[in-house]
Amino acid sequence: YQQQRSLTLINFEEWVETNYPLISKLKDPVYSLTSALEDTNTLASLDNDYGEGFALKWVKAQLLDTFRLLGAGNSVNSLQIVFMARRIRNIYYYLSPSELTYFLESLVGGGYGKIYVGNTINPQNFMEALMKFDSERATKLSQIANETNEERKKNVKADIDTVNAICNKIRKELTIKLMGSRAGNEYKSFNVNKNNNEN
């Protein structure tokens, strides 16, 4: 276990560069919340895959990088970083690294107000911004689910229409075979909604 842990520590920076780079080193930004939602990893799954504490370390690295970009690298203290990183890892364990990256990019871009107050970072402002992001995320997930359900309903209707068309074709062909070719022209469709006891 110790060897695995040290290997993880040695490869952490390489892993970050390869998988989820710090926002200052991103070649391409996370363009939208929708694209961020496509990431199936979560902070919790990072710990499951790479060992307990891995996600926390990644979140701390991202926070430090973000605060440097905001010009607050020397103003924020390690206690604030640790506190915010732990809260993010424990409360928002379901967020994907891409979602958190999108949030941090949006934060730096001014999308969630100011978190740099006076000469320091205000953790409350930061956590309020993250709560707002999480609310937007929930709204987007709900919207996607509604769109998926609407699409599914359209597909079900199309499937029913296709099945009905096939059934009508089979009925007509059977009628022709059973009663002769003339019967096909006199084909009367069977409708379950009407009273069919006219024989």
LOBAVEX-627185 format. One line per 4 residues: number of its first residue (from 1); their letters; for each residue x, y, z of C-alpha. Coordinates in nm, 2 decimals. Example, Ala and Ser with C-alpha at 12.3 -4.5 7.8 and 13.67 -1.06 7.14 Angstrom:
BEGIN
1	AS	1.23,-0.45,0.78  1.37,-0.11,0.71
***
This chain:
BEGIN
1	YQQQ	0.00,0.00,0.00  0.28,0.24,0.08  0.44,0.18,-0.26  0.11,0.24,-0.43
5	RSLT	0.06,0.56,-0.23  0.40,0.70,-0.32  0.35,0.61,-0.68  0.02,0.81,-0.67
9	LINF	0.20,1.10,-0.52  0.48,1.09,-0.77  0.23,1.07,-1.06  -0.02,1.32,-0.93
13	EEWV	0.11,1.62,-1.13  0.13,1.41,-1.44  -0.22,1.27,-1.38  -0.35,1.63,-1.34
17	ETNY	-0.18,1.75,-1.66  -0.32,1.45,-1.86  -0.67,1.42,-1.72  -0.79,1.74,-1.55
21	PLIS	-0.54,2.02,-1.58  -0.53,2.32,-1.36  -0.74,2.60,-1.51  -0.44,2.82,-1.58
25	KLKD	-0.30,2.53,-1.79  -0.61,2.43,-1.98  -0.55,2.42,-2.36  -0.93,2.44,-2.42
29	PVYS	-1.18,2.56,-2.17  -1.48,2.36,-2.06  -1.72,2.54,-2.31  -2.05,2.48,-2.14
33	LTSA	-2.22,2.33,-1.84  -2.38,2.08,-2.07  -2.04,1.95,-2.19  -1.91,1.94,-1.83
37	LEDT	-2.21,1.72,-1.73  -2.09,1.46,-1.98  -1.80,1.38,-1.75  -1.90,1.06,-1.57
41	NTLA	-1.63,1.08,-1.30  -1.70,1.24,-0.97  -1.49,1.36,-0.68  -1.60,1.05,-0.49
45	SLDN	-1.50,0.82,-0.78  -1.15,0.98,-0.80  -1.09,0.86,-0.44  -1.23,0.52,-0.52
49	DYGE	-1.00,0.49,-0.82  -0.68,0.65,-0.69  -0.70,0.63,-0.32  -0.86,0.82,-0.03
53	GFAL	-0.76,1.19,-0.04  -0.68,1.20,-0.41  -0.98,1.42,-0.49  -0.91,1.65,-0.20
57	KWVK	-0.56,1.70,-0.32  -0.69,1.78,-0.67  -0.95,2.03,-0.54  -0.68,2.20,-0.33
61	AQLL	-0.45,2.23,-0.63  -0.74,2.38,-0.84  -0.83,2.63,-0.56  -0.47,2.75,-0.53
65	DTFR	-0.45,2.79,-0.90  -0.78,2.98,-0.92  -0.68,3.21,-0.64  -0.35,3.29,-0.81
69	LLGA	-0.54,3.37,-1.13  -0.77,3.60,-0.92  -0.46,3.78,-0.78  -0.51,3.64,-0.44
73	GNSV	-0.24,3.38,-0.43  -0.05,3.55,-0.15  -0.36,3.66,0.04  -0.53,3.33,0.09
77	NSLQ	-0.40,3.12,0.37  -0.37,2.74,0.38  -0.64,2.70,0.64  -0.89,2.87,0.41
81	IVFM	-0.78,2.64,0.12  -0.81,2.33,0.33  -1.15,2.43,0.47  -1.30,2.51,0.13
85	ARRI	-1.14,2.20,-0.03  -1.28,1.97,0.24  -1.63,2.12,0.21  -1.62,2.08,-0.17
89	RNIY	-1.51,1.72,-0.15  -1.75,1.62,0.13  -2.06,1.82,0.03  -2.02,1.83,-0.35
93	YYLS	-1.88,1.47,-0.38  -2.11,1.41,-0.68  -1.96,1.69,-0.89  -1.73,1.58,-1.18
97	PSEL	-1.39,1.73,-1.21  -1.51,1.89,-1.54  -1.81,2.05,-1.36  -1.58,2.20,-1.09
101	TYFL	-1.34,2.32,-1.36  -1.63,2.48,-1.54  -1.74,2.65,-1.22  -1.39,2.78,-1.14
105	ESLV	-1.34,2.91,-1.50  -1.68,3.09,-1.47  -1.58,3.23,-1.13  -1.25,3.37,-1.27
109	GGGY	-1.45,3.51,-1.56  -1.68,3.70,-1.32  -1.98,3.47,-1.36  -2.04,3.44,-0.99
113	GKIY	-1.95,3.78,-0.84  -1.65,3.88,-0.64  -1.49,3.65,-0.38  -1.18,3.86,-0.33
117	VGNT	-1.28,4.12,-0.07  -1.03,4.37,0.05  -0.70,4.19,0.07  -0.83,3.84,0.11
121	INPQ	-1.06,3.57,-0.02  -1.39,3.54,0.16  -1.47,3.16,0.19  -1.84,3.25,0.24
125	NFME	-1.86,3.43,-0.09  -1.68,3.14,-0.26  -1.91,2.88,-0.11  -2.22,3.09,-0.20
129	ALMK	-2.10,3.11,-0.55  -2.06,2.73,-0.56  -2.41,2.69,-0.42  -2.54,2.91,-0.70
133	FDSE	-2.35,2.70,-0.95  -2.49,2.38,-0.80  -2.85,2.52,-0.83  -2.78,2.60,-1.20
137	RATK	-2.65,2.25,-1.24  -2.96,2.10,-1.09  -3.18,2.32,-1.32  -2.98,2.21,-1.63
141	LSQI	-3.00,1.84,-1.53  -3.38,1.88,-1.49  -3.40,2.04,-1.83  -3.20,1.77,-1.99
145	ANET	-3.42,1.50,-1.83  -3.73,1.68,-1.95  -3.59,1.70,-2.30  -3.50,1.33,-2.29
149	NEER	-3.85,1.24,-2.18  -4.01,1.45,-2.45  -3.78,1.28,-2.71  -3.86,0.94,-2.57
153	KKNV	-4.24,1.02,-2.59  -4.19,1.12,-2.96  -4.01,0.80,-3.03  -4.28,0.59,-2.86
157	KADI	-4.55,0.77,-3.07  -4.34,0.70,-3.38  -4.30,0.34,-3.28  -4.67,0.29,-3.22
161	DTVN	-4.75,0.45,-3.56  -4.50,0.21,-3.72  -4.64,-0.09,-3.55  -5.00,0.01,-3.65
165	AICN	-4.89,0.05,-4.01  -4.72,-0.29,-4.01  -5.03,-0.45,-3.85  -5.26,-0.29,-4.10
169	KIRK	-5.04,-0.42,-4.39  -5.04,-0.77,-4.24  -5.41,-0.76,-4.19  -5.47,-0.66,-4.55
173	ELTI	-5.23,-0.93,-4.68  -5.40,-1.20,-4.47  -5.75,-1.09,-4.58  -5.64,-1.11,-4.95
177	KLMG	-5.49,-1.46,-4.89  -5.79,-1.58,-4.70  -6.07,-1.43,-4.92  -5.91,-1.38,-5.26
181	SRAG	-5.77,-1.08,-5.44  -6.10,-0.89,-5.45  -6.13,-0.89,-5.08  -5.82,-0.67,-5.05
185	NEYK	-6.01,-0.39,-5.22  -6.30,-0.43,-4.99  -6.08,-0.45,-4.69  -6.25,-0.29,-4.38
189	SFNV	-6.01,-0.22,-4.10  -6.08,-0.35,-3.76  -6.11,-0.09,-3.49  -6.11,-0.20,-3.13
193	NKNN	-6.28,0.12,-3.03  -6.60,0.05,-3.24  -6.86,-0.21,-3.17  -6.76,-0.49,-3.41
197	NEN	-7.06,-0.72,-3.36  -7.21,-0.64,-3.69  -7.17,-0.99,-3.83
***
